[in-house]
Amino acid sequence: MVERISVRQARRIALAAQGFGTRMTAAAGIRSTEHTIAQRPERAINRTIGRLGLVQLDSVNVFERSHYLPLFARIGAYDRAEFDRLAFSGPGDYVEYWAHQAAIIPVPSWPLFRWRMAELRERYGSTADGWVASNQPMLDWLRAELLHTGPIPARKIEHDANRRSGSWWGWSEVKTGLEYLFLFGEVSTAGRTRFERHYGLAEQVLPRHILDTEVPREDAIRELMRAAARAHGVGTRDDFADYFRLKRAPAEAALHDLVDAGELVQVSVQGWESPAYLHRDARTPRTISATALLSPFDPVLWYRPRAERLFDFHYRIEIYTPAAKRVFGYYSLPILIDDRVVGRIDLKSDRQNRVLRVQSAWSEPDTPPDTAARTAELLRSAAHWQGLESLAVTDRGTLARAIAGELGVVTALKS
């Protein structure tokens, strides 16, 4: 008989699997863990990335770049320089690849994407009149140049074609070539400086045993589905498949393998039309204690249909929406309190004036009575984490005035 679980149980399972649930300590922005983050930041960061399996990268920097936010949501204020050291300071425990989108992944996960590298080479490299076929001399030159220089930012490569004229976001031909080689797995990243990639040949970046590891496509997809299921706790086939952007047919085959192996158990979640699957190691906590800002690129929100099923929360990022048509703001962040998404808030770090600006704040229906108070405390923590000295609130949105009252500030008029 298929076990039935409620949506609220599913939310708690999902949030626990994603690393939420520990209580905030008295020190604002620091979550209680086995060891305090201040004492062992590397351990807390590594443990969180290990639980998630990847961290999506994004260059938008209004409040803070997105890849710093999932850790802040789960472990509170932490040293971003420590994250940079672990993720971007050169060959180490992490490397970049297109895992969901561009993402940091543990180095041992890199061979699991060889099939994707091969598929991308087939897609972009086999077209006779495509960019890759038309620019083989450039690609050969880049391979030789990286062999000579070692890892290097694209802008430092001396070539006549290294000018912003390409069709990809104004990329130069050199940058375009490097990105293709990155997709194909020939080139990898040896860190970043001020978010600028340092490109190197894969053999200059990755250990030999990683380069020599060949994982058959079917086995790799099964392993990625296994990791996705563990990170979800409970979910549908499409939920799991989206985590690493897998196609439905191979994801379905891998799902059946995991069910047959006893790693997943089919369950029925109240209100979900598709079958759901519970990971055998998933916890079902009685409560979730959390107060967090969620990045638009947090794994909890990646797959919007899942977010709507779990939280009854419709979310769309409005970066690319004309200002006059935006509903909630340029970069609104969902607010998680315990096991509910209770609102969204558009934040901007005004570093010149050292002010965290709340540009709008909106509540969802039936929010808990302590929403404004807990959000205000979260904002104080966020400002401290960002090195900002004060907060300002614009009177826009159903939650703005209540937050301003809790912060003890006067709201500014709508801009």
Secondary structure, DSSP 8 states (H G I E B T S, - for coil): --EEE-HHHHHHHHHHHTT----B-SSTTBB--SS-TTT-HHHHHHHHHHHHS-EE-----SSS-GGGHHHHHHHBS--HHHHHHHHHSSSSSEEEEESSSEEEEEGGGGGGGHHHHHHHHHHHHS-TTSHHHHTHHHHHHHHHHHHHH-SEEGGGS--TT-SS-SSSTT--HHHHHHHHHHHTTSEEEEEEETTEEEEEEHHHHS-HHHHT----HHHHHHHHHHHHHHHHSEE-HHHHHHHTT--HHHHHHHHHHHHHTTSEEEEEETT-SS-EEEETT----S----EEE--TT-TTTSSHHHHHHHH-------TTS-GGG-SS-TTEEEEEETTEEEEEEEEEEETTTTEEEEEEEEE-TT--TTHHHHHHHHHHHHHHHTT--EEEEBS-STTHHHHHHHHT---B---
